[in-house]
Amino acid sequence: MKHDMKGQPTVIVEDVADYRAAIPQVVKEGDCVLEVGCHEGVTTRRIAKEVGPSGRVYGVDTSKVCIERSQVVYKNEENLTFHLGSALDISFLLKLSDKRYDVIFLDISGSRDLETLIPLMESYESALKPRNLIVKSFRLKRLYVNCTLFQIHPPAPGEKGPNAYGTGE
């Protein structure tokens, strides 16, 4: 059985510098953006500057202290709001915005285990349907960098071609 390999483009970064460098590459003016794991909102504010006044940015974190601090520090930013919530609560994330998220930035600890991260990414793809997903995870990047995609191209009609093991049987 072949699986459907289509999905949203995903950018994998390993550190904060690369995470922030991705902002102008994927965010457009007027976008609706979600940052999950926003901490104190420094990156979230950079995203808000990129979307401009016609865009909207939602920052979410599990730390009440960080969210309260962000709400005070960035209270005058009209296109930016901060919310206490979990990355795993898809229904909560869906309720934050009446628009589809164009881009989702996901930073729930760069060292988060892949057993949690990969199903979460799949949930975001199917339920939230972003145009782009940016994930900060050194483990996921290490896995990707060390992988080689294996693909057999089917032979032309009437020709015998290699099977998955290259033997032609």
Backbone hydrogen bonds, N-H to C=O, Kabsch-Sander energy under -0.5 kcal/mol:
donor,donor_aa,acceptor,acceptor_aa,energy
5,M,3,H,-0.6
11,V,133,L,-2.9
12,I,10,T,-0.5
13,V,11,V,-0.5
13,V,135,V,-2.8
19,Y,15,D,-2.2
20,R,16,V,-2.8
21,A,17,A,-2.0
22,A,18,D,-1.3
23,I,20,R,-1.2
25,Q,22,A,-0.6
26,V,22,A,-1.6
26,V,23,I,-0.8
27,V,23,I,-2.6
30,G,51,V,-2.8
31,D,28,K,-2.1
33,V,31,D,-0.6
33,V,56,R,-2.8
34,L,103,V,-2.1
35,E,58,Y,-3.1
36,V,34,L,-0.6
36,V,105,F,-3.0
37,G,35,E,-0.6
37,G,60,V,-3.0
38,C,60,V,-2.2
41,G,38,C,-2.6
45,R,41,G,-2.4
46,R,42,V,-1.5
47,I,43,T,-2.2
48,A,44,T,-2.2
49,K,45,R,-2.1
50,E,46,R,-1.6
51,V,47,I,-2.1
52,G,48,A,-1.2
55,G,52,G,-1.5
56,R,31,D,-2.2
57,V,79,N,-2.4
58,Y,33,V,-2.5
59,G,81,T,-2.9
60,V,35,E,-2.6
61,D,83,H,-1.7
64,K,62,T,-0.7
67,I,63,S,-2.3
68,E,64,K,-2.6
69,R,65,V,-2.3
70,S,66,C,-2.5
71,Q,67,I,-2.5
72,V,68,E,-1.4
73,V,69,R,-2.8
74,Y,70,S,-2.6
75,K,72,V,-1.2
77,E,74,Y,-1.7
78,E,76,N,-0.9
80,L,77,E,-1.1
81,T,57,V,-2.0
83,H,59,G,-2.8
85,G,61,D,-2.3
85,G,83,H,-0.6
89,D,86,S,-1.1
90,I,88,L,-1.4
93,L,89,D,-2.0
94,L,90,I,-2.4
95,K,91,S,-1.4
96,L,92,F,-0.9
97,S,93,L,-0.6
101,Y,128,L,-0.5
102,D,32,C,-2.7
103,V,32,C,-1.3
104,I,132,N,-2.0
105,F,34,L,-3.0
106,L,104,I,-0.5
106,L,134,I,-3.3
107,D,36,V,-3.1
107,D,105,F,-0.5
112,R,109,S,-2.4
116,T,113,D,-1.2
117,L,113,D,-2.2
118,I,114,L,-2.1
120,L,116,T,-1.5
121,M,117,L,-2.6
122,E,118,I,-2.2
123,S,119,P,-2.2
124,Y,120,L,-2.4
125,E,121,M,-2.3
126,S,122,E,-2.3
127,A,123,S,-2.9
128,L,123,S,-0.6
128,L,124,Y,-1.8
129,K,124,Y,-1.4
131,R,102,D,-2.2
132,N,102,D,-1.6
133,L,9,P,-2.0
134,I,104,I,-3.0
135,V,11,V,-3.0
135,V,133,L,-0.5
136,K,106,L,-2.6
137,S,13,V,-2.8
137,S,135,V,-0.8
138,F,110,G,-1.3
139,R,110,G,-1.0
141,K,137,S,-2.1
142,R,138,F,-2.5
143,L,139,R,-2.2
144,Y,140,L,-2.5
145,V,141,K,-3.0
146,N,142,R,-1.6
147,C,144,Y,-1.6
153,H,151,Q,-0.5
159,E,156,A,-2.4
166,G,163,N,-2.2
